[in-house]
Amino acid sequence: MERDTPNSQGYKLESQIREAYGRLVYTFTCHNKLVNRLLKRDNTIKVAQIVLSALTTGSLLATIIRNEVIIGILGATLSICLLILNAYVKDFDLVKLAQSHQKAADELWVIREDYVSLLTDFESLELQEVIERRNNLLERTADVYSQSPRTDAKSYKEAQKALKTEEEQTFSEREIDVMLPNSIRREKN
């Protein structure tokens, strides 16, 4: 299929597929960044709950033993802080939400790899087969998007940094060679 000129059908089709691939990689990366952030927040909250519980219990015991008003006030304040934190997290299951984002990322990863395969096979396929495979990928992507939770602006910024600056989803030839057995490396050492 001809794709040498910007006005050719093959060039336009490949451009559309490449753009869809790029959007999908961003969404995949956003979900992964959000998973990491949610799990970190959940861990921070749990540690805070443990620390506040320990301090509250300790101040209660100190109040009983030493019968000091200031320690009692401190204990009551810590207890109120713990109550507020527990009330805040009561309606949020951050781990479950993270699992939903991880499921979406896992499903998008498979589609991402299928996009790479389509772009790799592009020149050897007939126009109609490329169109069918593209349409199938678009339908699968839409299905994942419709069933997954939305990402947020912070995740997008983190994904943008990871993809553009840190090249998180790419490898150099040398990096790939290091991961492969010697017999199939491109650069022989």
N, C-alpha and C positions, 0 to 999 in steps of 0.2 A: 504494500500500500504506500502510495506516495505521501510523504510528509515533509518534503524539503522546503516548500514555500509556505509562507504564512496564510495564504489564501486557499491552500489545498484542504480537502476534507480530512485527510489523515492528520495534518498538522493541527487543525482546529480540534479534532477529536482527542488527540494526544494532550493538547493543552488543557482541555476540560478535565481529562482524567488526572493529569498532574495536579491541577488546582484542587480537585476533590480529594486527592491523596494528601495534599498539604493541609487542608482543613481538618481531615480526619486525624492526622498526626498531632495537630494542635489540640484537638478535643481529647484524644488518648492521653496526651501529656498532661492536660488540665486535670483530668480525672485522677491520674497518678499523683499529681502535686496535692490535690485536695485530700486524697486518702492519707498521705503523709501528714498533712496539717491536722486533720481530724483525729488521727491516732495520737499525735503529739499532744493536742489539746485534751483529749480524754485522759491520757497519762498524767498530765499536769494537774487536772482536776482531781484525779484519784489521789495523787500525792498530797495535794492541798487538803483533801478530806482527812487523810490519815494524820497529817501534821496537826490540823485543827482539833481533831478528836483527841490526839495525845495531849496537846496543850490544855484542852478543856478538862480532860480527866485529871491531869496533873494539877491544875489550878483548883479543882474541886477538892482533891486530896489535901493540897496545901491549906486551903481554907478550913477544912475540918481539923487538921492537925494544929495549925497556928492561929486559927480564928481571926484572920486579918481581913478587913473590909476591902482594901485595895486589891488583894489577890482575888477576892470574891467578885469584885467589879470586873477585873480583867477576865476571869473565867466566864462571867456572864456575857461579856463582849465577844469573846472567842466563840462561845456557844451560839450567839446570834449570828456571827459570821458563818459558822458551820451550817446553821439552819438555812440561811440565805443561799449558800452554795448548793446544799442538798435540794432546796426548792427549785433552784435554777436548772439543775441537771435532771430533775425528776421527769420532765417531758422530753428530754433529748437522749436518744441512744446513739451516741457518736460512733460507737463501734459498728452498729447496724448500718448507719448511714455510710460509713467508710466501706463496709462490705458491698453496699449497693454501687458505690463508685468503682470499687475494684472489679466487680462483675462487669460493669460497662467497659472498663479499660481492657479487661481480658477479651471480651467479645470484639472490641474495636481492634485489638492487636491482630486477630485472625484476619479481619477485613483488610487491615493495613498491609499484611503480608500478601494477600490476594491482589491488592493494587500493585504492589511491587512486581508480582508475577505477571500481571497483565501488561505492565509497562515493559517488562523484559521480553515478553512474547509478542509484543505489538507488531513488529515488522513481519513476523511469520504468520499472522492471522489475517483472515479475510475481514473486510470492513464490517459485514453483518455480524460476524462472531465477536468482534471487538465491541460493537454496540450492545449486543446481548449481554456480554460479560460486564460491561460498564453499568447497564441498567440493573443487573442483578446486584452488583456492589452497592449501587445507590439505594436500592430497596432494602438491602440488609442493613445498611448504615442508618436509614430512616427508622427502621424497626428498633435498632438499638437505641437511637436517640429518643424515640417515643416512650421507651420503657425505663430509661435511666434518669436519675436525678440531674438537675442542672448544675453546671459548674458556676464559679463566680469570677468576678473581675480580678481578684487577687491571684487566683489559680491561673488565669490567662496570662497575667504579667509574669508569674513564675515560669510558666511554660514558654513564653516568649524569650525570656532570659536563657532558659535551659537550651532551647532549640537554636537561637541565633548566636548567642555568645559562647555558651559552653558546649555546643554541638553534641547535645546529649543523645540524640538518636542516630548519630553517624559515627563511622569508624574510618580511619585511614587504612590504606592497604597493609601497612606494617602492623597496625593493631590487630587486623583480622588474621594476618599470617601468624602472629604470636599465639593466637587461640587455636590454630589448626595444627594437625599433625604435620611433621616435616614433609611427608610424601605428597601432600596436596597444597603446599605453600606456593605462592607465586614467586616470591623472592627466596631463592635457596641460600641458606647460610653456609 
